[in-house]
Amino acid sequence: ALERIQSGSETSVTIPGFDHAKGDPVPDQHTFDRSRHNIVLCEGIYLLHDNDGWENIKSFFDWTIYIDADVDACIERLKERNKCIPVS
């Protein structure tokens, strides 16, 4: 979807969303509309990763922000967030 937004000619591009309470990506949850949107904000754990198939993801971004946070605090927040993930 990022490549289609950056380089495509489509007037709109649908983008999946993710709700941890549902546990799986939700297809077509958001829509990028060229006539209305000039900026796309993306967040995600792998967006600055440069291995395992993510090597080119950085090329879609004009700006990146990395937040250096305390690992222990992040793990505690992750545990709290994961309480809402449904059990398969």
Secondary structure, DSSP 8 states (H G I E B T S, - for coil): -HHHHHH---SEEEEEEE-TTT-SEEEEEEEEETTT-S------TTTT--STT-TTGGGG-S--------HHHHHHHHHHHHTTS---
